[in-house]
Amino acid sequence: MANADRNSKLEREIEETREQLAGTIDQLIYRASPKTIASRQAAAVKALYVDPRTGEPNMANIAKTAGGVLGVVVLFITLRKLASRS
């Protein structure tokens, strides 16, 4: 009788472990899917430029980005003019 109880307990433990592993694998598949990754990245970028509490644009971050883009454009124009003089 004790052997049968031990076997049934072991079978329950194996089944519980199998269910936990299946859940973990499902979570990993979800997290690794390209659609989920893209969605997370889009939300991260949006959070950078939009205040999540109010929904208002974060003008400080927008201005920093615009300034960076403008700086790169000016740098390329300057480098192109310098290269054309040579």
KEBAMAR-431388 format. One line per field, with one value per residue (C-alpha): x, y, z. Coordinates in Angstrom, 3 decimals, m for minus. Layout:
KEBAMAR-431388
xx [X, ...]
yy [Y, ...]
zz [Z, ...]
END
This chain:
KEBAMAR-431388
xx [0.000, 2.808, 4.433, 1.184, 0.872, 4.469, 3.887, 0.719, 2.473, 5.375, 2.977, 1.244, 4.601, 5.621, 2.330, 2.646, 6.203, 5.096, 2.357, 4.799, 7.263, 4.534, 3.530, 7.132, 7.647, 4.458, 5.703, 9.091, 7.488, 5.269, 8.147, 10.383, 7.841, 8.809, 5.355, 5.650, 9.183, 8.122, 5.145, 7.357, 9.859, 7.119, 5.683, 9.141, 9.651, 6.166, 6.784, 9.887, 7.932, 4.511, 3.807, 2.010, m0.068, m1.422, m0.982, 0.673, 3.794, 7.073, 8.463, 11.851, 12.605, 11.138, 13.362, 16.446, 15.767, 15.061, 18.275, 20.252, 18.797, 19.468, 23.057, 23.660, 22.203, 24.422, 27.444, 26.773, 26.285, 29.518, 31.466, 30.082, 31.107, 34.574, 34.938, 33.870, 36.552, 39.332]
yy [0.000, 2.396, 1.705, 2.584, 5.855, 6.717, 6.006, 8.116, 10.970, 10.744, 10.718, 13.860, 15.602, 14.663, 15.971, 19.252, 19.698, 18.968, 21.626, 24.177, 23.506, 23.817, 27.189, 28.369, 27.328, 29.143, 32.308, 32.073, 31.561, 34.594, 36.800, 35.757, 36.268, 39.094, 40.653, 40.882, 42.264, 44.919, 45.855, 46.237, 48.388, 50.585, 51.106, 52.025, 54.622, 56.013, 56.290, 58.345, 60.948, 60.847, 61.226, 57.999, 59.658, 62.613, 61.551, 64.882, 65.046, 65.243, 68.353, 68.098, 64.715, 65.762, 68.859, 66.788, 64.385, 67.178, 68.923, 65.722, 65.147, 68.760, 68.467, 65.344, 67.021, 70.087, 67.820, 65.948, 69.181, 70.586, 67.410, 67.330, 70.952, 70.287, 67.198, 69.057, 71.755, 69.202]
zz [0.000, 0.858, m2.507, m4.333, m2.367, m3.174, m6.874, m7.036, m5.222, m7.652, m10.604, m9.271, m8.840, m12.365, m13.760, m11.817, m13.047, m16.610, m16.354, m14.926, m17.728, m20.329, m18.875, m18.831, m22.437, m23.468, m21.742, m23.443, m26.844, m26.280, m25.100, m27.989, m30.755, m33.125, m32.843, m29.049, m29.226, m31.750, m29.598, m26.512, m28.407, m29.865, m26.384, m25.071, m27.809, m27.295, m23.555, m24.325, m26.302, m24.632, m20.926, m19.965, m17.231, m19.154, m22.779, m23.519, m25.704, m23.790, m25.450, m23.721, m25.290, m28.626, m28.650, m27.764, m30.611, m33.095, m32.026, m32.505, m35.964, m36.932, m35.669, m37.772, m40.865, m40.364, m39.846, m43.107, m45.041, m43.621, m44.402, m47.934, m48.551, m47.156, m49.344, m52.466, m51.885, m51.955]
END
